[in-house]
Amino acid sequence: MTITGAVSRASLAEARERLETVIPSADLAELGGDLFAVLHLIDREHGLRRAVSDPARDGADKAQLVRILLEGKVSPAALGLVSDVVRLRWSKPSELSDAVETLAVTAEAARAEADRRIDDLEDELFRFSRVVEGEPELRGALAGPGLPDDRKLGLVNALLDGKVTPATMTLVTELVLRPRGRSLESGLAEYGRLVAQRRQRLVALVRTPVELSEAQRARLAAVLATAYGHDVHLNIEIDPASIGGLSIEIGDEIIDGTIAGRLDDVRRRLGAG
């Protein structure tokens, strides 16, 4: 879900601004689901996707086509938003689809935020990704071709229903049933980044050999927020192999303060000599 074209990036920024004007008055329990339904339609109907992303076609015509197809099938908020999105210019049809997915995930994050559970949403996506990563059989069942969609949905419900936020349930189900060419782990990481962006926060993956207390977490988050100029959400992973200290990964940057990391550094220096 990486939008690379300059024209599409500008359009995505405009679409996200439009979403923010819709969120305060929208029914957030249905907005994200409606946007995902639109995504499914334009992913499935390639001719429609080309038509509504064609830069040579008048924006009003594209918006009218969307209204004809979707009126009465999605909420007015979703219909108005998608009508605005297709008026924008997109470098290629797939980037229009990616933009709609981004809006859908962001709407689900706004839903969790309105319920004061956006921290839960971030944590649940991260924890589920770690469960999937550590259980190859589960990953195979959820992401492989062996099970039909209804069985996969039943497995997701058995694992998560009543245990996670509604937004988490929606996002995990979406990734399991419609991965859009991604692994389940990469999809969860991507959605996690979008949820963090909802509050303009960075996500730090912290590996530690022992559990951190709430006070230690708060101090670490404060130090990182000062260093990076943004609030930082901590995803904690217990890793006994790190021996001591912390390893912190933020984006492409790794801050390794573990004994294991220092030993590896010494070995590298000795090998270079």
N, C-alpha and C positions, 0 to 999 in steps of 0.2 A: 504494500500500500504506500509506495514511495512516489510522490508526484515530482517529476524532475523538470518539466517544461516551465519556462518563465511565465508564459501566459497562463498556464494552469495554476501555478503557485499563486499568482495574483488573484485569479478567480476564486481559488479555495479560501484565501484570506477574506475576500468579500462575502463568500457564502457563509463563513463562520461568523462574520459580523451580523449577517442577516439572521442566523440562528439565534444569536444572543438577543435580538429584538423580539423573537418569537417565544422564547423560553418563559418569560414572566407570565404570559397569559395562556400558554398551552397546557393541555392535559399531559403531563410528563409520563404518566403511566402508559400512554399509547403512542406518544410521538416517536420514540426510538423504534418501536416495533413497526410503525407505519413506514418509517424511512428504510428499515431493513426490507420490508415488503417491496418497496419501490426498487431497491437494489437488486432483489431477486428477479424482478421483472426485467430490468434492463440488462442484467447479466445473461438472462435466458434468451431474450429476444434481441439478437444482434442487430437486426435491421432497425429496430426501434432505437437502440443505443446510438447507432450511426446517425439516425435522423435527428435526434435531439442534441447531438454534439456537433453537428455539421456547422462549421463556421460560416459557410456561404448561405445558410438558411436564415431567414429573418427570425429574430428572437421572439417576437410576438407570435409567429406561426408555431414555433417550438413549444411555447408556453400553452398555446391553445390546444395542441395535440396532447400534451400532458393532461390538461383539464378534461378533455373528452374521454381519455382512457381511465382517469383516476377519480373523477368526481363521484362522490358517494361511496367510494371504496376505501378511502383513507380520510383521516381527520382534516378539517379545513386548514389547520396549522401546517400539517405536512404537505398538503396540496399547494398551499401558497408558497412554502419554502422551495419545493421542488420546481415549481413554475419559475421562480426567480433564478434557481440554479441553472436551468437549461437555457436561460437567456444569456448566461455568461459564456465566455469563449474558453474552449478547452483544446490543448495541444493535440490530444488524441482521445478517441472514445473511451478507452480504458480509464483515463484519468478522471472523466466524469463519474464513472462507477466508483472509483476510489474516493472521490470527494463525497459522494452520497454515503459511503460506508463511514467515512470520518465523521460526518454530521450525525449519523445514527449512533455511533459509539459516544460521541460527545453529549448527545441528548440523554443517553442512559446515565452518563456521569452526572449530568445536571439533575436527573431524577434522584440519584443517590445523594447528591448534595442537598437537595430540597428536603430529603428525609434525614439529614444530618448523619449520613452513613457513607460518605465518600471515602473515608479512611478504611472502613470495612470493605468497600468494593476493591480498593487497591490491594489490601492485604489478602483478600480471598482469591483474586486473580493470581497473585504471586504464589500463594500456598498451593493452589490447584496446579499451577505449572510445575512446581517442585514434586508434587505427588505423581503427576504424569511422567515427569523425567525419571523418577526413581522406580516406576512400576512399568517395565516394558510390556507386560501382558495387557495392562489396562490401556496403555498408549496404543497398542496394536488393535484392541477392540474398538476404541473410540475413533482412531484415525485411519485404520486400515479398511480395505474393501470387503472384509469378511462378513460384517454384520449389516443388515439393512437399516435404514434410517430409524424405523420405529423401535428397533432393538437398541440402537445407540441412544435414542431419546429416553428410553426406559432406564438405561444404565445411568445416564446423567441425572435423571430424577431420583433414582435410588441413592446416588452418591450425595446429591446436593439439596434436594427439595426440603424446605423447612430449616436448612442449616446455613443458608447464605442469603444475601440481599436479593430482591427481585432483579436488580440490574445485573448482578453477577450471573444469575440463572439465565437471563436473556443472552448475555455476551458469550458465555461458555457454550450454550446450546447453538448459537450462531456459528461459532468456530468449529464445533464438532460436525454439524450437518452441512456447512458450506464453507470449507476452508479456503476457497479461492486460490488454490495453488500453494498454500503455505503449510508448513508443519504446524501441529497443534501448539507446540512450545513457542514457536516464533509468533504465531497469531496472538497468543496470550500476552507475550512480551509487548507486542505492538499495541494491543488494546490497553495494556497497563500504562504505556507511555502517554497515550491519548487521555486517559483518566487523570494522570498526573498533570498534564498540560491544562486541564480544566481549571486548576487552581494555580497555574503557573509555578508548579513545583518540579524540582528535579527528583529523580529516583536514584537512590544509592543502594547498591547491593553490598551488604556488610557481611563478611564471613568471619566468624569468631569461634574459638574452641569451646566457649562456655556461653550460657545465656546471659544477656545483659539486663541489668535492672532497669526499671522505668527511669530512674534518675540518670543512669549512664546513657540511656537512649536519648533522653532530653538534652543532655550536655553535648553529645555527639552531633545531634541534629542542629543544635545552636551553633556549634563550631563550623560545621559544613555550610550552614546558611550564611554565616558571616563571610566565609571564604569564597562562596560562589555568587553571593548577591541574590539568592533565591531561597525560598523555603525548600527544604529537602525532606523527602519521605524516605524512611529507612525500611528496606526489606532485609530482615535478619535471617542468615542461614548459619546454622551450627555446623562447624567443620572441624572435627577433632584433629584432622591432619595438619591444620595450620599451626599446631603446637602452642603458640602464644601470640598475643597481640591481635591486630585487626587487619583485614584486607578489605579495602573499600573501592568499589567500582562504580564510577559515575560516567555514563556515556562511554566514550573511548578511553577514558583516563582511569588508571588503576593506582591507588595509593596503598602500597603493601608495607605494613608495619609488623608482619608476623615474623616469628623466628624462622619458620620454614622459608619464607621469602628472602630473609637475609642470608640464610645458608645457601640458597640457590644462587644468590648474587655472588657470594664468595666463591662458589664452585665455578661460576662463569668467569670470574676474574682470574682464578687459578688456571682454568683451561685456556684463557686468552694468553696467559704468560708462557 
